[in-house]
């Protein structure tokens, strides 16, 4: 195999290894999106990255999900009802870095029952990644280089 093909494969493997590492974050884990659950505590040890997904699992006859801004989050104010996510298994891809806010718009679930989630997504325009995030990037890069080197030795 020509050296230019090996270089192309190596570069491709490094780039694709990071993409393949995207994670699905099940909001609330086995409890799902429900009342009287501390979503701040749930999110505090998690690292959210651009490309990851938030998965909201809930009973659609009892709850919904609104994507809101920080002001609406603080006041538990909601956009129009037709903007609610309401399938009971809503998947939101994290496409940009920065702060993201989500609330339940049913009754007093946001204001009195803690059904609100705020996260910070690492990525372009986001704050500096945490040490855990740096470790993830290093592992992804090393994995890609090892795979690329292995492929290169097979074909050379």
Secondary structure, DSSP 8 states (H G I E B T S, - for coil): --HHHHHHHHHHHHHHHHHHT--EEETTGGG-S-SS--HHHHHHT--EETT-EEEEE--TTT--BEEE-HHHHHHT----GGG-B-SSEEEEE--S-EEEEEE--STTTTTTT--EEEEEEESTTS----HHHHHHHHHHHHHHHHHHHHHHHHH-
